[in-house]
Every structure is written in C-alpha cells, then in structure tokens.
Amino acid sequence: MPSKKINVDYSNMKSFINENELTEIQKRVTIAHKMLSEKTGPGSDYLGWLDLPYQNQQAINEISETADEIKQNADAIVCIGIGGSYLGAKAVIEAIQPERGVDVYYAGNHIDSDYLSQLMKKLETKEFYINVISKSGTTLEPSLSFRILKRFMQSKYGNEKSARRIIATTDKSRGLLKTYADAEGFRTFAIPDDVGGRFSVLTPVGLLPIAASGVDIYELLGGALEMAESSADSDITKNESYLYAALRYLAYKKGKRIEILANFKPALHYISEWWKQLYGESEGKENKGLFPSSVNFTTDLHSLGQYIQEGVRNIIETFLIVEKSKNTIHVKKESDNQDGLNYLSDKDMDEINHKAYLGTSAAHLDGDVPNMTITIPSLTPQTIGHLLFFFEKAVAISGYLLDVNPFNQPGVEAYKKNMFKLLGRPE
C-alpha cells in the first residue's frame, strides 16, 4: 500500500554527504527556520504564502462558486498570465488530469502569433471565459495577449456579455489592470500584497483555473495544510522539507552547481516547470544557487541521459516518484514470444517503470551523480497540495542558507528594460 505522506530518501547521497555534516548544518537550518517563522529574514514582506493553507473559507467558496458558473456556461477558460500567474495552475491540472471541468487554455506566457492564431481558431467553436492574471497589469506578454483575446471575445459575444465573461485576478486596490477592470466592469479576484507570483498557486491566481478544470480545491488546500503543520518543526530528522533543503545546500557547498529534477510520469512535467521557476527565481542571485533543470524519464534517458551519466560532474539529481498510478496495465504472455517480452509477463507497467527508476538511480550514482528521491503516494489534489507546500517551504529555507533573499527577483527586470527600450515604450 502507498504511504500517506511525502518521503525523502537520501541513501544515494550518503557517499557524498555524511551524517556529521547533516548534524552540523542543523544549526543553520534552525536559524533559517526562526527567521522564516518570526518573519525577520530578507523578504519578510512576502511571507503571506505561509498562511494560504489557513485562508478564509468564505474566500474559497467564492472562487468555487465562480468556477461552477464557468462550468455551467462554458466549455473552456483561457488563463492569461506568465510565470507564476499560470505555471502553478497548469502544474496542478496536468498532474491530476481532472475530467469534470472545462478545458483550460493558456496565453500570455510568450509572444507568438502562430500560437495565438491557433488558439482563437479553437475558441471559435467553444463557449469560453477569460481569466487575465497580473498584479500590476504592465507585464507585456499577458497584456498583449489580453488585448487581442478581449477583442476576439467581443466580436463573438459583444461588449456587454464579454464583460461578464472576463475575470481579472490582480492587485486588490491599485495598478493598471485593476483600474482597467473597474472601468470595464470586469469581476476581480485579489492577489494578496504579501504573496509573490511564484508562491501564488494557492491564491485565486491558481485556484480559479484549477477549480474550473474540475480539481477539488478544498482537497488541494487540505493537503497543503497538512504539510504546513507537519513542516513546522525545525529538526531535519522530522521535517522532510527542511531535510531536502539541507541536502541541496550541502551539495552546493561541495561544488555541485546543477540540480536535475527527474520524473517517470509525463503528468509531472509541469510540476517540474513550476519547480524550475520557484527555485530559479528564489535562489539565483549574487552568483549563487543550484541551476534548476528537469528531465522526463525514461524518455530523456535516450538523450540527456548520456550527459547525466558521463558529462561534467557538477550535478545532483532528485527523483520525483509516484507510488501508485490511477490505472494498471498488465503485460500478458504471448505463445510465440515474437517480441521477446515474455520475461515481463504478469508484471504491470508501474512495476516495470519502478525498476527503470531503480536502475537509473544506481547507474547515475555509479557515474558520480549523487541523488535523492522524493516519493509521493499518488496524484490526487491532497498529495499535490502536500508537494507544492513542501517545495515552497524548502526553497525558503534554502534561500536563507545561501544568504540571499528568496522572495525577490531583481534580475527578471533586466530583459524588460532592454525590450521596452527597443519597442519605444514611453517611460
């Protein structure tokens, strides 16, 4: 039977990191935990995500009711946002693959005319809503997509009906999008002032599209709450989230510069994409931090697997493993055994996939790639809620161990300044 919680197995790190080093790093983890819990560390104005598992039930009910309206009146919702404004929702939806909601499409996460043209062709035959997500309303990619898709919607429904089908998730009181939404009569949901984009999946930013897709957001938040309560202890022998942070930091101090998050289920691809933003923006400052990368196994074992096995030895690897799939497929014995696969008879695909993981982790360890394994029991709203908060809590501690502010992202603005200058945007 699958376990009921997240487990971190670091047995394949023990030849690289010894128990004395873990004991010693506990002192710094305790200090980081105190900074986080007492809100005395860098970025303390952006710790609202810690309280999201405990948020007001009435606010969640309002999101759920709006999602029910969308499901009753539409076939699809277009989620317009970039970075944390869409990655969290997409990660949850792709992992759980719900069946009772509307289709969720994404726009505003790049600038590509072909994609947007194809999306509008799909929407011609669908009833749809738009959820535009931006705290400021000044980020180019979502703003540009919203302008185009709003005009498309108005050509389909007219201005008045379109206004009832557009929902803006933005700042509660200020900013370009908030002003625009109020002027046009769009419904709004507020992004808390003290929650940054990459930590916003459990705010209306993520919860509205997630709920519209058919995922039970009450279960999702319940899972996050369980993880919040189980990760309240600073002791890394009791707190798996902090153990993960400590192992990553020790590997970094010993010269590793890349962490690869490897999964063996395609449904976890966008969990990896969300994780890359969370860790890249949180840690990559002041010439510090592990570079977060990801692979989808066994697919990428036939491409990047070669580099992981024999390339530059500056890598650690974290396997993200699911104990139990929703479906089971058994391999049947065939009398002629033309394909030579009868040795797999009576095994199920999960068992074969698990052996592929075990073989990979052993081979990569032999190739001097220390690795650990994060195991979750299944892909349900509850377990994904666990996982999201697990990673969020870990990156906060990890950032403080690195002596950086894990809650800002000053480097993100550099490309924007150059781009706006080239486009001739007024100051």
Secondary structure, DSSP 8 states (H G I E B T S, - for coil): ---SS-EEE-GGGTTTS-HHHHHHHHHHHHHHHHHHHHT-STTGGG-GGGGGGG--HHHHHHHHHHHHHHHHH-SEEEEE--GGGTHHHHHHHHHH--SSS-EEEEESSS--HHHHHHHHHHHTTS-EEEEEE-SSS--HHHHHHHHHHHHHHHHHH-HHHHHHHEEEEEESS-SHHHHHHHHHT-EEEEE-TT--GGG-TTSHHHHHHHHHTT--HHHHHHHHHHHHHHT----TTT-HHHHHHHHHHHHHHTT--EEEEEES-GGGHHHHHHHHHHHHHHH--TT-S-EEEEEETTGGGGTHHHHHHHS-S-EEEEEEEES--SS--B----SS-TTS-GGGTT-BHHHHHHHHHHHHHHHHHHTT--EEEEEES--SHHHHHHHHHHHHHHHHHHHHHTTS-TT--GGGHHHHHHHHHHHT---
